Amino acid sequence: MNETKKKTNGRLLGKVAIITGAASTGSGVGIGKATAIQFAREGAKLLLVNRSENRLKELCDEIKKDGGNCTIFTGDVTREEDVERMVEAAIKTYGRLDILYNNAGIGAPGTVVNVKHDVWDNAMNTNLRGTMLCCKYSIPLMIKSGGGSIINVSTLGAVQGFRRGDVGFAAYSASKAGLIGLTLSIAADYAANGVRANSLIVGMVNTPALAKFGSEARERRRLAVPLQIEGTAWDVAWSAVYLASDEARWITGISLPIDGGQMHLREWPG
């Protein structure tokens, strides 16, 4: 596997999870992959979802070799019929649904002045509408299973804003900010049904998706973090394990920063 196996405690034993955007976009470990591995190690049965099959199958094979239980589903979260079939596949395979981890998403460069209309629309369609569709079809089945946990992956740029040179990421930030509002709405609407909804506000962790910005940008991100250490996809995955588990049974409607203190600590020594 991609990390030395740590002792686990079966915190998700007996639970069934759907993870969208599960496979990494390149070599290395992305947030979806790390979360899938940790969920499986904690006892969850997984339906791994991606638009393409090759990396998805590789991930599933890795998890099975590690002793985990998973199946794959190729589909696009922006297509309602794919999402409906995705949830049906989880129920057909495992008989229940307890966890939905909405990690599928795309980047979208451009400021509000120069962003292309199709780039804006694609970001909203994938990052926000896709998550909505996954929740739409998952929640009724979670209720039938006695409740569940929805975890939406947002970003520090959704609450703080960020720039890379003069490029800007207006559509990406706006769509991910929308996820936080969507999470709050779901949490309020379905709390009485035992469905919890929380979001992760992820800082500049080192993932394959960020590798294209180079080593200098990677070092700048590290130095921008109060803890002065680089975050990884595994840090995000462990936070997701907690929110998915019964240990977090009294937690809903929160946005949890995983950013080394960047969001809340304005000044720090050094």
C-alpha positions as CSV (number, residue, x, y, z in Angstrom):
1,M,0.0,0.0,0.0
2,N,0.9,3.7,-0.1
3,E,1.4,4.1,3.6
4,T,2.6,1.9,6.4
5,K,-0.5,0.2,7.7
6,K,-1.5,1.5,11.1
7,K,-3.4,-0.3,13.7
8,T,-7.2,0.2,13.2
9,N,-10.1,-0.3,15.5
10,G,-13.0,-1.3,13.2
11,R,-14.6,2.1,13.6
12,L,-16.6,1.6,10.4
13,L,-17.3,-2.1,10.7
14,G,-20.5,-3.1,9.1
15,K,-21.0,0.2,7.3
16,V,-21.4,0.7,3.6
17,A,-19.8,3.7,1.9
18,I,-19.9,5.3,-1.5
19,I,-16.8,7.3,-2.4
20,T,-17.0,9.5,-5.5
21,G,-13.8,10.6,-7.2
22,A,-12.1,7.7,-5.4
23,A,-9.1,7.2,-7.7
24,S,-6.2,9.6,-7.9
25,T,-5.7,11.7,-11.0
26,G,-2.0,10.8,-11.2
27,S,0.7,8.8,-9.5
28,G,0.6,9.1,-5.7
29,V,-2.2,9.3,-3.2
30,G,-5.1,11.7,-3.6
31,I,-7.8,12.5,-1.1
32,G,-10.3,10.0,-2.5
33,K,-7.8,7.2,-2.6
34,A,-6.5,7.8,0.9
35,T,-10.0,8.0,2.3
36,A,-11.0,4.8,0.5
37,I,-8.0,2.9,2.0
38,Q,-8.7,4.2,5.5
39,F,-12.4,3.5,5.3
40,A,-11.7,-0.1,4.2
41,R,-9.1,-0.6,6.9
42,E,-11.7,0.5,9.5
43,G,-14.1,-2.2,8.2
44,A,-16.3,-0.3,5.7
45,K,-17.6,-2.0,2.5
46,L,-17.0,0.4,-0.4
47,L,-18.4,1.3,-3.7
48,L,-15.6,3.2,-5.4
49,V,-16.8,5.7,-8.1
50,N,-14.9,7.4,-11.0
51,R,-15.6,8.4,-14.5
52,S,-12.7,6.2,-15.8
53,E,-12.1,2.6,-14.9
54,N,-8.4,1.9,-15.1
55,R,-7.2,3.7,-11.9
56,L,-10.4,2.8,-10.1
57,K,-9.7,-0.9,-10.7
58,E,-6.1,-0.5,-9.6
59,L,-7.3,1.1,-6.3
60,C,-9.9,-1.7,-5.7
61,D,-7.2,-4.3,-6.3
62,E,-4.9,-2.6,-3.8
63,I,-7.7,-2.5,-1.2
64,K,-8.6,-6.1,-1.7
65,K,-4.9,-7.1,-1.3
66,D,-4.9,-5.2,1.9
67,G,-7.9,-7.2,3.2
68,G,-10.6,-4.7,2.4
69,N,-14.0,-5.1,0.7
70,C,-14.8,-3.0,-2.4
71,T,-16.5,-2.9,-5.7
72,I,-16.2,-0.3,-8.5
73,F,-18.7,1.8,-10.5
74,T,-17.8,3.9,-13.5
75,G,-20.1,6.9,-13.9
76,D,-20.3,10.7,-14.0
77,V,-21.9,12.5,-11.1
78,T,-23.2,15.2,-13.4
79,R,-25.4,12.6,-15.1
80,E,-28.5,11.9,-13.0
81,E,-29.1,8.5,-14.5
82,D,-25.5,7.5,-13.6
83,V,-26.0,8.7,-10.0
84,E,-29.2,6.8,-9.6
85,R,-27.6,3.6,-11.0
86,M,-24.6,4.2,-8.6
87,V,-26.8,4.2,-5.5
88,E,-28.7,1.2,-6.8
89,A,-25.4,-0.7,-7.3
90,A,-24.5,0.0,-3.7
91,I,-27.8,-1.4,-2.4
92,K,-27.7,-4.4,-4.8
93,T,-24.2,-5.3,-3.7
94,Y,-24.3,-4.6,0.0
95,G,-28.0,-4.1,1.0
96,R,-27.6,-0.8,2.7
97,L,-26.0,2.6,2.6
98,D,-24.4,4.4,5.6
99,I,-21.8,6.8,4.3
100,L,-21.6,9.1,1.3
101,Y,-18.2,10.7,0.7
102,N,-18.5,13.4,-2.0
103,N,-15.0,13.9,-3.3
104,A,-15.6,14.1,-7.1
105,G,-14.6,17.6,-8.3
106,I,-12.7,19.6,-10.9
107,G,-10.6,22.7,-10.9
108,A,-11.6,25.8,-12.8
109,P,-9.1,28.6,-13.5
110,G,-10.1,32.2,-14.1
111,T,-11.2,35.3,-12.4
112,V,-14.8,36.6,-12.8
113,V,-13.5,38.9,-15.6
114,N,-11.8,36.2,-17.7
115,V,-13.3,32.9,-16.7
116,K,-14.8,31.0,-19.7
117,H,-18.5,30.4,-19.5
118,D,-18.1,26.7,-20.1
119,V,-15.4,26.5,-17.4
120,W,-17.8,28.2,-14.9
121,D,-20.7,25.9,-15.9
122,N,-18.6,22.7,-15.7
123,A,-17.3,23.6,-12.2
124,M,-20.9,24.3,-10.9
125,N,-22.2,21.2,-12.6
126,T,-19.6,18.8,-11.2
127,N,-18.6,20.3,-7.9
128,L,-22.1,21.4,-6.7
129,R,-24.8,19.9,-8.8
130,G,-23.1,16.5,-8.8
131,T,-22.9,16.5,-5.0
132,M,-26.6,17.5,-4.8
133,L,-27.5,14.6,-7.1
134,C,-25.5,12.1,-5.0
135,C,-27.2,13.3,-1.9
136,K,-30.7,13.3,-3.6
137,Y,-30.5,9.6,-4.3
138,S,-28.5,8.5,-1.2
139,I,-30.5,10.1,1.5
140,P,-33.7,8.1,1.2
141,L,-31.7,4.8,1.3
142,M,-29.7,6.1,4.3
143,I,-32.9,6.7,6.1
144,K,-34.0,3.2,5.4
145,S,-30.7,2.0,6.8
146,G,-31.4,3.9,10.1
147,G,-29.4,7.1,9.3
148,G,-26.0,7.9,7.9
149,S,-23.2,10.3,7.4
150,I,-22.6,12.6,4.4
151,I,-19.2,14.2,4.0
152,N,-18.7,16.9,1.4
153,V,-15.1,17.9,0.4
154,S,-14.7,21.6,0.2
155,T,-11.6,23.8,0.2
156,L,-10.0,26.6,2.1
157,G,-10.5,28.8,-1.0
158,A,-14.2,28.6,-0.4
159,V,-14.0,30.5,2.8
160,Q,-10.9,32.5,2.5
161,G,-10.3,33.0,-1.2
162,F,-6.9,32.3,-2.9
163,R,-5.0,33.3,-6.0
164,R,-2.2,31.7,-7.9
165,G,-0.5,34.4,-9.8
166,D,-3.0,36.3,-11.9
167,V,-5.1,33.2,-12.7
168,G,-7.7,33.2,-10.0
169,F,-10.1,30.4,-9.2
170,A,-13.5,32.1,-9.0
171,A,-15.7,29.3,-10.3
172,Y,-13.9,26.7,-8.2
173,S,-14.1,28.7,-5.0
174,A,-17.7,29.6,-5.6
175,S,-18.8,26.1,-6.3
176,K,-16.9,24.8,-3.2
177,A,-18.5,27.6,-1.1
178,G,-21.8,26.4,-2.3
179,L,-21.0,23.0,-0.9
180,I,-20.8,24.4,2.6
181,G,-24.3,26.0,2.2
182,L,-25.6,22.7,0.8
183,T,-24.2,20.8,3.7
184,L,-25.9,23.1,6.2
185,S,-29.2,22.7,4.4
186,I,-29.0,18.9,4.3
187,A,-28.0,18.8,8.0
188,A,-31.0,20.8,9.0
189,D,-33.5,19.0,6.7
190,Y,-32.6,15.5,7.6
191,A,-31.3,15.6,11.2
192,A,-34.6,14.2,12.5
193,N,-34.0,11.2,10.2
194,G,-30.6,10.4,11.6
195,V,-28.7,11.7,8.6
196,R,-25.7,13.8,9.5
197,A,-24.0,16.1,7.0
198,N,-20.6,17.8,7.4
199,S,-18.0,19.3,5.2
200,L,-14.2,19.2,5.2
201,I,-12.4,22.5,4.4
202,V,-9.2,21.2,2.9
203,G,-6.1,23.3,2.8
204,M,-3.2,23.0,0.4
205,V,-2.4,19.3,1.0
206,N,0.1,17.6,-1.2
207,T,-1.9,15.5,-3.7
208,P,-1.3,14.4,-7.4
209,A,-3.7,17.1,-8.5
210,L,-1.4,19.8,-7.2
211,A,1.8,18.2,-8.5
212,K,1.7,20.3,-11.7
213,F,2.4,23.5,-9.8
214,G,5.9,22.3,-9.0
215,S,8.2,22.0,-6.0
216,E,8.6,25.7,-5.4
217,A,4.8,26.2,-5.1
218,R,4.7,23.1,-2.8
219,E,7.3,24.7,-0.5
220,R,5.4,28.1,-0.5
221,R,2.3,26.3,0.6
222,R,4.2,24.6,3.4
223,L,5.6,27.9,4.6
224,A,2.1,29.5,4.5
225,V,0.8,27.0,7.1
226,P,1.2,27.9,10.8
227,L,2.2,24.3,11.7
228,Q,5.0,24.6,9.1
229,I,4.5,21.0,8.0
230,E,3.0,19.7,4.8
231,G,-0.5,18.2,4.9
232,T,-1.2,15.0,3.0
233,A,-4.3,13.2,1.8
234,W,-4.0,10.9,4.8
235,D,-4.6,13.8,7.1
236,V,-7.9,14.4,5.3
237,A,-8.7,10.7,5.3
238,W,-8.4,10.4,9.1
239,S,-10.7,13.3,9.6
240,A,-13.2,11.7,7.3
241,V,-13.0,8.4,9.2
242,Y,-14.0,10.3,12.4
243,L,-17.0,12.1,10.8
244,A,-18.2,8.8,9.2
245,S,-17.9,6.9,12.4
246,D,-20.4,6.6,15.3
247,E,-17.9,8.5,17.4
248,A,-19.2,11.6,15.6
249,R,-22.9,10.7,16.1
250,W,-23.6,14.1,17.8
251,I,-21.9,16.1,15.1
252,T,-23.7,17.6,12.1
253,G,-23.7,20.8,10.1
254,I,-20.0,21.6,10.8
255,S,-17.3,22.7,8.3
256,L,-14.0,21.1,9.7
257,P,-10.8,22.9,8.6
258,I,-7.9,20.5,7.8
259,D,-5.3,23.1,7.0
260,G,-2.6,23.2,9.6
261,G,-4.1,26.3,11.3
262,Q,-4.2,28.4,8.2
263,M,-7.8,29.4,8.4
264,H,-7.9,30.6,12.0
265,L,-4.4,31.5,12.9
266,R,-3.6,34.9,11.4
267,E,-0.2,35.3,13.0
268,W,2.3,32.9,14.3
269,P,5.9,32.8,15.4
270,G,8.6,32.4,12.7
